[in-house]
């Protein structure tokens, strides 16, 4: 006996107010989205930092490239992650990625300088993302691009 094809399932609709069953308001929902994005970056940073076969300079480049990728591929999410003032939950999640980042930097520049260089690198990547998004970081104008700048920055740190 031949069985006729099953009827397709009707699309699931989500009501506009459905998220508010789980969150008090839009701010709480956006806080959770930002914290989740930081947690995903932190998970990758932990994984990269733990790889004993990858040189520290390459680990550092992967971490910075991961942040750059969010800025390029999900600019609204990136802005949300850096929105001021950051909630305690977002700060906690962002801090999780700082641990492996600083550990890798400590291998390259020493523990006493790791935070200083980390701040330099993160503010540089933040500036790169902003300039690239606004169209101000172009090869025509600067004879370089974001990826080349990251290579230059990590190379300078590695050569220190």
N, C-alpha and C positions, 0 to 999 in steps of 0.2 A: 504494500500500500504506500502510495506517495503522500508525503506530508506537505501540505501547502506552506509556503514561507510564513514565518511569524510576522505579525503586524509590528511595525517599528514602534519603539517606545515613544510616547509623546515627550517633547522637550520639557526639561525641568525648569520651572520658572522660579526665580528668587524675588521675593518682594523687596521693595526698596528699604523697608524698615527691619529686615531680617537680621542684619548685623547687630542691631541694638538690643537683641536678646542676649548678646554676649558681651557688649561693651556699653558703658554708661552714656557715651556720647561720641561724636566724631573725633574729638581730640584723643580719647582713649584708643579708638580704633587705629588712628594714624600713628600713635605711639607704639602700638604693637607691631605695626607694619615696619616701622623704622628699626625697632629692636630686633625683629626677625631678620632683617637685612644685615645688621651688624653681626648677629649670631652666625649667619651663613658665612660671612667673611672670616669670622673668628675660627670656625670649624676648618676652613681651608688653610688658614694661617697655621693652626696647630698641626695639621697634616703635613704641610710643607716644611715646617720647622723640625719635625721629627724625622725627616728623611735623612739617614746617615750618609747616603751616597751623593747627595746634592751639595755642592759648595755653598757656603754662606752667602756669597754675593748673588748667586742664582736664586736662592731662597728669598732674599730681599727683593730681587727684581720681580719674582712671582707675586709676592705680597703687594707690591706697589702697582703692578699690572692688574691685579685683581680689583683693586680700588678704582683704578683708571677705567676698567671695563664697566663697572657700575655707572660711573659718570657718563660714559659714552653711550651705553646701551639702555640705561634706565635713568635719564637725567632727572626726572621728577622724583624718583625714589632717592637718588643721591642727594637732592636738595632737602628732601624730607629727613634724611639721616643726619644732615648738618643744620637743621633748623634750630634756631635759638628761641627761647632757652630750652635746652635739652632736658628731658625728664630724667629722673633717677634711673628708670628702667632702660632708657636709651644709653645713658652714660655707662651703666653696668655692662650692657651688651658691647658697646664700643671698647670698653676697657678690656674685655676678654680677648680682643684681637691685639691689644697692645702688648700683652705678655710675650707671645711668641715673636712678635716684631722686635721688641727690645732685646730678647734673648739672641736673636740672629745678629742684631746690631752689636751687641756686646762681644760676640765672636769676632766682629770686624774691627771695632774701634775701642773696645774695652768697656767694662761696666760703667766706669765713671763718666764716659762721654756718650753712652748709648741714647739716653733720653734727649740730649741736646741735638744729636744727629737725627734722631727720629722725628723731632719737631721740625727740623729743617726739611727733611724728606717729605713729610706729610703736608706741610704748607706748600711745598713746591708742587706736589701732585695736585693739590686743591687748586692752585693757580693755573696749572696746565689744563685741568678740566674746564675751568672757567674761561680761559682764553681760547681753548679749542671750541667750546660750545658757542662762544660769541663770534667766532670767525676771525679772531685776532691772531691766532697762532697758525700761520700759514707758511708753507715752504717758500712761497714767493717772497714773503716779507722777511722771514727769519732764517731761511736756508736750512731749516731743520723741521722736525715734527715731534709730536709727543713721545713716540717710541724711542726716537734717537735721544731725546732729552733724558728719558729714564735710563737708557744705557749709559749716558754720560754721567748722570748722578750716581748710579750704583757703581760704576767704574771708579769714580773719584773716591767714593767711600772705601771700596775694596783696595784701592792703591794707597790709601792713607798710611 
